[in-house]
Amino acid sequence: MTVTINTLFDEDTIAARVDALAREIAETRPERLLVVAVLKGSFIFAADLVRAMHRVGLTPEMEFMHLSSYGAGTQGSEVRILRDVESDVNGRDIILVDDILESGRTLSFAKERLAKRGARSVRVAALLDKPENRKAAISADYVGFICPDKFVVGYGMDMGHAWRQLPFIGYVVPDGETSAGETRGE
């Protein structure tokens, strides 16, 4: 099967936006900053973001949360914790980092969980925001890009465990459609 990936946001555009997000975060003067990456898709964004935070003088610690949504249908899905934050979050400012804020259910669950554990604040940094698909009452405090309603891959995001390694964010073009700037894979 041939897959076509068109570039949505290139490497330079992503790098500039990540740097800007780090500056925005630094302006809030977070205390005892803990960055929590929601696995799996956010791992590249989270790594680039904490390095950008370092460049602007922040000293974040890093943790990971692996969550899985499951359930029959789109209504009433539940979130299962596959890996939880191990650090004490009490009194800390937390930046919850995810690749894409779409339905909002998983991020809402994670944010509420960390707040209940005593975090001083829990803010959300989403690389991509798809507000038209929101099901939960949550918004990101820091947004990389507003994402069109397309299936996106690259920069940590996958399609069937493929395409995470792409250094850009692209969108999948259905078979038979092509346009300029495409990458093809078998």
Stockholm file with secondary structure:
# STOCKHOLM 1.0

chainA/1-186         MTVTINTLFDEDTIAARVDALAREIAETRPERLLVVAVLKGSFIFAADLVRAMHRVGLTPEMEFMHLSSYGAGTQGSEVRILRDVESDVNGRDIILVDDILESGRTLSFAKERLAKRGARSVRVAALLDKPENRKAAISADYVGFICPDKFVVGYGMDMGHAWRQLPFIGYVVPDGETSAGETRGE
#=GR chainA/1-186 SS CCEEEEEEECHHHHHHHHHHHHHHHHHTCCSSCEEEEEETTTHHHHHHHHHHHHHTTCCCEEEEEEEEEECSSSTTCEEEEEECCCSCCTTCEEEEEEEEESSCHHHHHHHHHHHHTTCSEEEEEEEEECGGGCCSSCCCSEEEEECCSSCEEBTTBCBTTBSTTCSSEEEEECTTCCCTTEEEEC
#=GC SS_cons         CCEEEEEEECHHHHHHHHHHHHHHHHHTCCSSCEEEEEETTTHHHHHHHHHHHHHTTCCCEEEEEEEEEECSSSTTCEEEEEECCCSCCTTCEEEEEEEEESSCHHHHHHHHHHHHTTCSEEEEEEEEECGGGCCSSCCCSEEEEECCSSCEEBTTBCBTTBSTTCSSEEEEECTTCCCTTEEEEC
//
